[in-house]
Amino acid sequence: AEYMGEAFFLSVVLMLILLGTLIFLYVSLHGGEPNFPECTRTYWCVAFPISLYLGWISVATIANIAITLLSVGWTAGQEVWSVVLQCVAALLGLASLVVNHDIVYTAVIVWALLAISTKQAGPPSTSALVLALGLAVAIVLCALRRLVAPPKVVTQY
């Protein structure tokens, strides 16, 4: 059991390194500007896959931290921490949507929260479903806003 805890801890460290690298790429790519217009090759070949991968690794890192805590026997307030970690994921998705108008990253978070809501029972399931639905509404609102006022084209890269 001790070996498993060490293996999980090492995987968390590696995931955090990967997450940090992707965050660096994401921030460098966006340069503080909203997302690239979806009609550009840069969006589909660079921004879209980085957003998708960053979303996936964000969710996987949160899940890995939770599994690592369980592997070392930490179960105090397990339901509370599950809800807290779901809120962290939702806040990351909302921040990405508000700051970078990044529907892709937020959609990955919605997918993960919906998966949690179907696999768990009790308060964590309900909170995941509520957060997922809230983020889905935010995505729709962001998409509608983009239809009305498309983002300016970013010329750097």
Buried (B, 14 or more C-beta within 10 A) or exposed (E): EEEEBEEBBEBBEEBBEBBEEBEEBBEEBBEEBBBBBBEBEBBEEBBBEBBBBBBBBBBBBBBBBBEBBBBBEEEEEEEEBBBEBBEEBBEBBBEBBEEBBBBBBBBBBBBBBBEBBEEBEEEBBEBBBBBBBBBBEBBEEBEEEBEEEEBEEBEEE
